[in-house]
Structures are given as C-alpha cells and as structure tokens.
C-alpha cells in the first residue's frame, strides 16, 4: 500500500494558541511502526516519531502490510468504544476492539461492521499496536 491516512483526535484549541497537537493519532499504512532502515536506527517510522515529538499522547500504527478493511474496522470499533464509554482508556478500548475483530462480536453489542471469519486469524489484527507516550 502506498497511500496513508492520518486520523487524529484532540480537544478544541484556545484561539490564541499557535500550536495545538493531536492527542491521539492513527497512521493507516503499511509498516508505520517499522524502523527507519538505518543500522542502529530508531524502531518507529519517522512519521510516527514526528507525531510523538509534536505532542501526541498515543498512536495506532502497524508493523507490516495491512488489509484496508480490517484497519478501518479496528479504527472504527476503537473510536466507537471510546465515544460510548468516556471512562475507558484508549488501551482498554483498543483491547475490546481487537477482541471484536477476532470474534465478530462488538463490545457495544451486535456484530463488528463488515466482519469476516478470516479476521480471527492473526494476519488480520496482529500488525497493529497502540503506542502511548506516557504523558
């Protein structure tokens, strides 16, 4: 996959703010969590590091080529869970979303949109990881 999409979430910024970083980013492309290719180089892509250096608190990234449909389902399910359960952490919502991707049963009830039995296989969900900055 050559194309990528960035989705972010953040609270409204003050009108006088020159910089307003995304709090949570989602990088949908192949290998956005991969190393930069230099011997002894960083273990996160330059794009991923840029989001963290700019102030993002978390990133959802992938370690190898991904299926676009599964990527959209994981992202959508994670954001739906977060929206419906504001007391949940991103990690908790992501864990529930992955359970839904593996089983087809959404944590919010019903079936995960577009779910296919093949998604239970690790090829579908294992490339993704949630990185938290710790701040």
C-alpha positions in Angstrom: 0.0 0.0 0.0 1.5 3.4 -1.0 -1.2 5.6 0.4 -1.8 6.6 4.0 -4.4 8.3 6.0 -4.0 10.2 9.3 -6.8 10.4 11.7 -6.5 12.4 14.9 -8.5 13.5 17.9 -8.0 16.5 20.1 -9.9 18.9 22.2 -10.6 22.4 20.9 -7.5 24.6 21.0 -7.5 28.1 22.5 -7.9 30.8 19.9 -4.5 32.3 20.9 -2.7 29.0 20.6 0.0 28.8 17.8 0.4 25.1 18.3 -2.3 22.5 19.0 -1.1 18.9 18.7 -3.3 15.9 18.1 -3.7 14.0 21.2 -4.3 10.6 19.5 -3.2 9.6 16.0 -3.9 6.8 13.8 -1.5 6.1 10.9 -3.1 3.8 8.4 -0.4 2.5 6.1 2.0 -0.4 5.8 4.7 -0.6 8.4 4.1 2.8 10.1 5.6 1.3 13.3 8.6 0.0 11.4 12.2 1.0 11.8 13.7 3.9 9.7 16.0 1.5 7.9 19.3 2.7 9.3 21.6 0.3 11.1 21.0 1.1 14.8 18.2 3.5 13.8 15.0 4.2 15.6 12.4 1.5 15.9 9.5 3.7 14.9 9.0 5.3 11.5 9.9 9.0 11.1 6.2 9.8 10.6 5.3 8.1 13.9 8.1 9.7 15.8 7.1 13.1 14.4 3.6 12.8 15.9 5.1 11.9 19.3 7.6 14.7 19.2 4.8 17.1 18.3 2.9 16.2 21.4 0.6 13.3 20.5 -0.1 11.1 23.5 -0.8 7.9 21.5 -0.5 6.4 18.1 -2.2 3.4 16.5 0.4 2.0 14.0 1.1 -1.2 12.0 4.2 -3.4 11.8 3.7 -4.8 8.3 1.4 -4.6 5.4 -2.3 -4.5 6.4 -5.7 -5.2 5.0 -7.5 -1.8 4.5 -10.9 -3.3 5.5 -9.5 -4.7 8.8 -7.6 -1.4 9.5 -10.8 0.6 9.1 -12.8 -1.9 11.3 -10.2 -1.8 14.1 -10.1 2.0 14.0 -13.8 2.5 13.8 -14.5 0.0 16.5 -11.9 1.6 18.8 -13.3 5.1 18.3 -16.9 3.9 18.7 -16.0 2.3 22.0 -14.2 5.4 23.2 -17.1 7.6 22.3 -19.6 5.5 24.0 -17.5 4.8 27.1 -15.7 8.0 28.1 -14.5 6.4 31.3 -12.4 3.9 29.3 -8.7 4.4 28.5 -7.5 4.1 24.9 -5.7 0.9 25.7 -8.9 -0.7 27.1 -11.0 0.4 24.1 -8.3 -0.9 21.7 -8.2 -4.3 23.5 -12.0 -4.6 23.3 -11.9 -3.6 19.6 -9.3 -6.3 18.9 -11.5 -8.9 20.7 -14.3 -7.9 18.4 -12.2 -8.2 15.3 -11.2 -11.7 16.4 -14.7 -12.9 17.3 -17.0 -10.7 15.3 -18.9 -9.6 18.4 -18.7 -5.9 19.2 -18.2 -4.8 22.8 -21.1 -2.4 22.1 -23.4 -5.2 21.2 -24.1 -6.8 17.8 -21.6 -7.7 15.2 -18.5 -5.8 14.2 -19.3 -4.0 10.9 -18.1 -5.9 7.9 -16.7 -8.7 10.0 -15.5 -11.9 8.2 -14.4 -15.1 9.9 -11.0 -14.8 8.4 -10.4 -11.8 10.7 -9.9 -14.3 13.6 -6.5 -15.2 12.1 -3.6 -13.2 13.4 -2.7 -11.9 9.9 -5.7 -9.6 10.2 -5.2 -8.0 13.6 -1.6 -8.7 14.7 0.2 -6.0 12.7 -1.4 -3.2 14.8 -0.1 -1.8 18.0 -1.1 1.1 20.2 1.9 3.3 21.4 1.4 5.6 24.4 3.8 8.4 25.1 3.3 8.1 28.9 2.4 11.7 29.3 
